[in-house]
Amino acid sequence: MHKYANNNTSLSLLDVFRVVSDPTRFRIVKLLSEVEWLYVCEIRDILEMPFYAISRHLKELKIGGLVSEEKEGRFVKYSLIKGSSPAETKLWELISVVEDEITHKDRENRKKRLSLRDDSGCSLCENSPQDITFIKDKKRRKP
């Protein structure tokens, strides 16, 4: 049984609210609701948080049945699993309209970060295995 599930085998809408009630997990869900998928390093860079924190929250979202992961070589892509019930549809609509300073900044960071994506995977992580602050470092790096 899912960590967040009640006695049923599937998650109720209340269970979904429990999973996304954490501010970081909400931000991740909001980001994933706006794109088809993101690499874990892209999520880390967009939210400007350490890898271990992002990884922990992605694990909770995966346990909660809200995200799926797909391995692509040494990269991991995450996408949102959207349920099709009327209540879930309303929830995703509600999440899509939430906007504050933090989600606005996340959206701006996402645009900048995704502009650096190439067809071969995560080009920034390919160059450096350490945590990088893509917006600041990319401006400083000269080829």
N, C-alpha and C positions, 0 to 999 in steps of 0.2 A: 504494500500500500504506500502511496506517496506520503512523504513527510507532512504535507499540508492537507491531504485528503481527509475527509471525515470517514464515516463507515462505508461509503460507496467506493467503487473502484475508480471512478472518474472524479475530476475536480469540479466542485460547484463554483458558482460565481463568487461566493464568499471566500472560498479557498484561493481563487485568483486574486482577490483583493488583499488577502493576507500576504501573498507572495510579492505583490507590487507595492505594498505599503512602505517598504524601505525606500528612502529617497534615491539611493544609487541604483537599485533594481528598477525603480520607476524610470529613471533617466535612460537606462539601457533599453528597456521595453519601448520607450518613446523613440529612441534612435532607430531601433530595429523596425518599428512600425512605419518608418519613413523611407526605408530602403529594402531591397530584396535580401541582402546579407551584408555582414561586416566581418573582417578578420578580427581576432581577439586583440591584436596589436593596434588596430585602428580604433577599437573601442577604448583601449587604454589611453591612446594619444588624445582622442576627442574629449574624454572625461578628465584628462590630466590627473590620473590616479595611478598608483603603483600596480604592477601586474598582478601581484598576489591578491589585492583587494578586488580587482575586476574578475579574476578567476573564481574567487569565492562566491561572488554574486552571480556569476554565470552558472555556477554549479547549482545554486539555489533555484535559479530560474529553470534550469534543466530538470531538476528534481520535481519542481512544481508543474512540469509539463508545458511550459510557456515558450521555451526555445529548443531548437535542435542544433546539433553540431555536425559538421561535415569536415573530415580531414582531407586536406589537399596537399600531399607531400608532407612537409614539416609545418605547414600552416593549418590553422583551424578556423573555419568560417561558422558564424552563428546566424541563425535566422529565426524569426518569430513564428510560432505555431498558432495560427488564429483559428479559434473554434467558429463554428457556423451557426450556433444557436442564436435566436434573436437577442438574448441578454448579452451574449459575448460580442455580438456585432455592435450593440449600443456601447459596450465598454470600450471597444477599440475606437469607436467614433469619439467618445469622450476623451480618451487619451490623446487622440490626434489634435484636439483643439486646446489642450492645456498649453499655456505659454507663459513663462515668467523669465526673469533675467537669466537664470541658470539654463533653462531649456533653449533660450535664444542663443546663448553663448555656445551651447552644445551644437546647435544647428550650424552656426558660423564655423566652428571648429571642424564639423563634419564636412562641410563644403571644401574647406582648405585641405583637409586630410585626404579626401577622396580625389581631389585634383592631382594628387601625387601617385595614385594607384596606376599600375601598369598591368599588362596582360600576363606577366610571368609570376604574379603573386604579389606579396607585400614588398615593394622595392626598398622601403626604408629598413625593414627588419632584415632583409637580405644583406644590407651593408653593415649593420651593426647589431650584435646580439644584446647589447645593453639597452636599458630603458632610454628612450630619447624623447625629448620634447620637440616634436616635429616642426612646429611653427617657428620656434626660435632658431633651432639648429639648421633647418633647411635654408633659412635666409643667410646664415653665416657660411655655409659650405659653398665653395666654388669648385667647379669641376676642373 
